[in-house]
Amino acid sequence: MGRATVFLMTGLMACSAKPQEVPDLNLFAPTQAKDADILKGAERHLSYSVDLYRHFHANPELSYKEVKTAARLAKEWREAGWEVTEGIGGTGVAAVFRNGPGPALLVRVDMDALPVKEETGLSYAATGDVMHACGHDLHMAAGAGLAKVLADLKSKWKGTAILIGQPAEELGTGSKRMIEDPAFDKFIAGAGTPSWCLSIHDSNELPAGSVGVCPGWATANVDTVDITIHGKGGHGARPEQTVDPIVIASELVLSLQTIVSRQIKPGTPAVITVGSIHAGTKHNIIPAEARLQLTVRSYEDSVRERLLAEIRKRAEQIAAAHGAPKVPEMKTDPEYCPAQFHDPKLAERMTVVFRRVLGEDGVRAMPPVMGGEDFGRFGKRFGVPCLQYSVGAVDPGKMGTDIPPMHSSRWAPAAEPALKTALVTLTAAALDLLR
């Protein structure tokens, strides 16, 4: 989950916050005089970013259908003075701002929404069955605002800034399709290979005015596994004449639960969850097959390979023990979402920068999660450090109350303070890396 470019993206990390620890949103107090320009730049384009956020929020589009969204983002970046390439990996957008010799920073924002009917009650709420319930609208608005701020402050930095508008983050495949498109290689050849990749993500567990940083492993490999178990159907009153795939499936589900506890070294993060099991049509009929759907999570590639191999082995051996007529079929999605590793040195450097502009209480240490995020592919593609940090998006006065979760029909970030935090920290990160 780098280059001489900085990618912007955010990971969802769990954190508990106390209202009394929330920094004063009206008193961003840079500890160095040079940071006053960062605050002024963010404030100058804050209302623009809020208006654009509301536009994106009211007009969501699903994964790989972000046609109007991508066109609007491209328009905003062009008007800010950036060179823009559209149609990468379908609806992906890339923009570059060259500002003399120096390193390159890549910042990524995601564009897709979710098939959720909105129930926030906002005046600019989406009216159909699609909603920005994960904050990608806020990420895009921050990316558009950053483009304007960096153009305004071009005398303060040198090098190349790259912005990526990525489709289909919710599917975990958008970054892969962009990176594998020859148009992306052509764009990078002209823009330059990034030295770092950054990304942001709003958080429903942090107060607006703060950010969260998680060094090391941050999000997991996400594999989807489909298993079809073949049996021999027949009458429910004559089980001896059948091979019951439901019994095989049941035994397999229980056996899978011991892979992590008995086959993986204790303390190694790993998850195997059977999320779906389907078989049969009627009370007294033993079906001919049963189907299971699994999600498998890990950080290390070696652990991932061990989990998948052990799942296959147990499915085949349990089926054979019951005399199944065919070996179970097991399919994994080749476009799995890879784990995301945050470079510890980059995380430490950015933590210092963020504390400088937000204050000591404005930066929280975040734990890793087993959720997925496909931003990490950019860092792997270029072999450079990457970091995705969280931007608090909860009204500080509501911390400790019942906050809707991400992907909820009721999730609505505190847009103005969250965007201000995003603009201040993204600008500070870019100026530090491209100084």
N, C-alpha and C positions, 0 to 999 in steps of 0.2 A: 504494500500500500504505500527520483530525481534528475537531475540535469543541472546545467548552469542556469537553470530557470527555476522559478518558484511556483509550486502548485498550491492553490488554496482549497482546503477542504476541511470538513469537520467530522469528528467521530463522536458517537454517542457514548458517553461514559457515565457511570453511576456515581453520584456524589450527594451527600447530604449537606445542606447549608443552613446556617442560623441567621435569621434576619439581622441580628445586631452586628454580624460580620460584613454586611454589605457596604461597599464603598459608596460615598455620596456621588450620585450620577451627575450632579450639576457642578461638581468640583474635581474634574479630572485634573490632577495636579502634577504635571511633568516635573521630574526632579532635575532636569537639565534644561537650560534656556533654549537649546536648539530644538527641543521637543515641542515648544510652543507652536512652531510651524505645522507640526503634525496635527495638533488639536485644531488649529485654525483651518487647516485644509479639510479636515473631517467635518467641521461645523459648517463650512462654506457649502458643502455638497450634501449635507444631511437631508434637507427637505426634498432635494431632487431624488435621493435614494429612497426615501419613504414613499414618495409618489410612485416611483417605479415599482417598489415592492407591492403596493396596492394594486397596480395594474397587473403584475404577474399573478398575484393571489386571486384576482377576480377572473383570470383567463388561463386556467391550468390546462395542461395537455399531458397525455399519458406517454409512457416510454416509447421512444422511436417515432412518436407522432408530434414532437415538439417543433412543428414547422413554424408557426407564428411566433412562438417563444424565441426560437433561435434567430429568426429574422429581426425581432425587436432588439435582442441583445447585440447582434451584429451592428445594427443601426446605431445604438448608443455608443458602442466602442469606436465606430468610425467617426462619429461626431466629436468624440473626445480626442481625435487625432491619431488613432491607432490603425495599423494595416490589418485588414481582416480577411480570413479565408473561411468560407462556409462549405457545408456539405461534407464534412469529414466523418466517415463512419455512419453516414446517413444524415443526421441533423446536427452533428457536432460543429462547433465554431471555435476558431483559434485566432488570436490577435497578438500582434507584436508591436512594441514601442522601442525603437533603437535610440540609444542616448550616449553614443560614443563607445570607446573601448572599455571592456570590463566584463565581469561574469554575467551569467544569465539566471534569472529567477522565473520559475513557472508557478502560477497560481491557478488552481482549478476550482470551478464552481459547477454544480450539477443543475439540470434543468427540468427533470420530469416530475410529474405529480402522481397521485395515487387514485385508484377507483373507489373513492370514498365520497359520500354525499355530505356536504358541509352542514354543521349545526352550531357554528360559533356565534351567530347572530350579528356578525360584523356588517357594517354598512356596505363594505366592498366584498362581501362573501361571494364565492362561486355559486352559481345557481343550478348547475347540472349535477351529474353523478361523479364528477372528478374534482379532486381537491388537493391543494398543496398542504398536506397534513404532516410534512416532515421538514419544512423549512427551506426547501430549495428555492422558493421565491425570494426569501431573505438573502440566501447566498448569492443569487444573481444580482440583486440590488446592491449588495456590498461589492461585488466584482465590478459593476458599472461605476459605482462611486469611486472605487480605487483607481480605475482608469483615469478619471478626471483629476483626482488628487495627485497621482504620479506625474501626469502631464503638467499640472500647475507647478509642481516642485522639482522639475527636471534639473534645475541648477543645483539640487541637493544630492544627486546621485548620478552614477555612471554605469553603463552596461546595457543590458537588454532585459526588458520585462515581457513576460509572456502570460497571456490569459487564455484559459481553456474553458469553453462552455460544453460540458459533457452531457450527452443523452443517457437515458436508461440506467442511472445508478441504482434505482430500485430493483432492477433485474440482475444487477451485478455483472453486466456484460458490456455496458456502454464504453468503458475505458478500453476494453479489449478490441472492440470494433474500430474505435478511433485509431488506436496504435497500429492495428494491422492494415489500415487503409494506406495505400501508397501516397495518398495526398498528405497524410500526416508526416511521412518521411520527407516529402518535398517541402512542407512547411518548416520543419525543424532544420533542414539543410539551409534554408534561407535565414531563419531566425537565429540559429545557434543552439548547441546542446546545453540544456540547463545544468547548473551546478547544484541546485536544490529544488525541491518540490514542496509547496505548501498548500494547505486546504483548510477550510473551516466548516464547522457544522453547528447549527444552533442546538441548545440544550434546554430541555424542560426540567433539568435538575440543578441548574445554576442560576443565580440572580443576574439580571441584566446589569452590566457594569463590571462583570468579572469574566475570566476565561479559565479553561481547564486544560492542563497539559499532561499527557501520559507518555513517558519515555519507554522505549523497548516495544515488546509485543503489545498491540493495542486492540486490533480486531482479528477475527479468526478466518482460517480457511472454511469455506462453507460449501459442503458437498450435498447434493440431493441424490438419493439412492432409491431406485424402484426395483422391487423384488416380486417376481411372479412365481408362486409355488404351484406345481402341477400335482394333482392327485387323481383319484378315480372315483367319479361321482356315483351316487346310488341312493337307495331308500334309507331314510333316517332310522328305520326300525331294523335294518340289516347291515350294521356297520362293518361286520366281518367280510362283507363282499366288496368293500370299498377301501380306498386309501384316502383318509380324511385330511384335506389340505388345511382345514381350520385348526385341527390339532397340531399339525406340523408348524403352522404359523404361530400358534400360541406358545409352543415350546421354544421356537426361535426368538420370539419377543423376550421371553425370560432369559434366554441364553445371552442375548445381545447385551443385557444389562451388566453382565460380568466381564465384558471385554475391557472396559475402562478400569474397573476395580481389580482385575486379576491379570490382565495382559499388558497393561501400561504402567510404567513406573509411578509409584505414588507421588503426588504433587505435580504431575504433568497435566496441564489443562487439556481436557478432551470431553466431548459430549456425543452420545448417540441417543437420538430420540426417534421413536416410532410415532409419527404424527397421524398416520392413517392406516387403517386395515379394512379391507373390503372382501367379502366372500358370501356366497349364497343368495338365495331368492325366497326361500320358504322354510317354515319350521321343520318339516319332515323330509327335507332333501339335503343330502350331503353333496356339496358342489364339486366340480372338477378342478377348480383352482381358487387360490386366494392371492390377493395383491397387498403388498405393504409399501408404504412410502416413508422414507427416513430422512432426517437431516443429521449430518455428521460434521462436527466442529473440532478444529485443532489449530495449533499455531505452527508447529514444526512440520516440514514436509515428510520427514521420516515417520513421524507419528501418524500423519494422514495416511500414508501408504500402509502402515501396519493396521490401522483401523479398517480400511476398506478390504484389505486382504483377509482379515479375520472375520469380517461380516460374510464375505463370500464363502469362506471355508465352513463356517458354522451352518449357513443355509444349505450347502450341499451335503454336509455330513448328516444333519438332522433329517433332511429329506430322504437320504439313502437308508438311514436307520428305520424309517417307516415304510420302506419299499416303494417310494414314489416312482412312477413310470418314467419320469423325465427329470433331468437336472434342473434346479431352479434357474430362472433367468434373472440376472442382476445387471441393471443399467445405471451408470453414473453420468452426470452431465459434464461433457468435456469443457464447457464454459463455466467451470466452477469459479467462485469468487475467492481469490487468494488472500492469505493472511497479510496484515499490514504491520510493518515494523517501523517504529519511529526512532530515528537516529538519536541516541542519547545525548551526543554532543550538541546537535542542532536543537534538541528539546531544551537543554540547559541554557544555551545561548539565547533562545527565544524567551525563556522564562525570565532571564535578566532584563531583556528588552521590555517585556510586558509589565514587569513590576515597575520599571522606570516610568512608564506612561500611565499605569493604572493604580500604582501604589502596591505595597506588600500584600494587602488583603484582597487585591484584585486578581490574584493568580492562585488557582487551586491545583493540587496534585490529584490526578485522576487515575483510577484503577483500570486495568485492561478488562475488556468484555469479550464474550463469545459471539457477539453480533458480527455482521459482515459489512464491508465497505470496499468498493473496487478502486478507490483512489490509489492504493498501493502499487498498482500495475505501472503507474508512471515512474515511480522511483526505481522499480525493477527494470523497466525498459532502458533507462539511462544509467543505471548503476550508481545513483547518487543519493544523498541523504534526503529523507522526506519527513514531513510532520503534518499531521492533521490535528488541529486543536479545537476545543469546544468554546463556543461563545454563549454566555448566559443569555437566556431569552425570557426569563420569568420576571414579571413585575416584582421588585423586592418586597413590596408590601404584602404580596400573596405567598411568599415562601412559607412553607409549613402548612399550607392549606392543600386541598385536593386539586392538584395540578393535572390536567389531562395528559395522558402519555402521548408520545410520538405515534403517528399513524391514526390517532383518534380523530373522530369527526368534530371534536371540540377544541383541538389544539390550535391556539393562536398566540404567537410570540408577542412580547412587548416590543413592537417593531422599532420605535424611535430610539430608545436607549440601547437595544441590541445592535442596531445598525451603527450607531455611534461607536460602540465598543469595537465592532468589526472593522470599521474604517480606521479608527485610531491604531488598533493593533496590527492590521495588515500593512498600513502605511509605515508604521514603526519597524516592522519586520523587513519590509522591502528596502527602506533606507539604510538599515543596519547591514543587510547582506550585500547591497549594491553601493556601499559608500565608497 
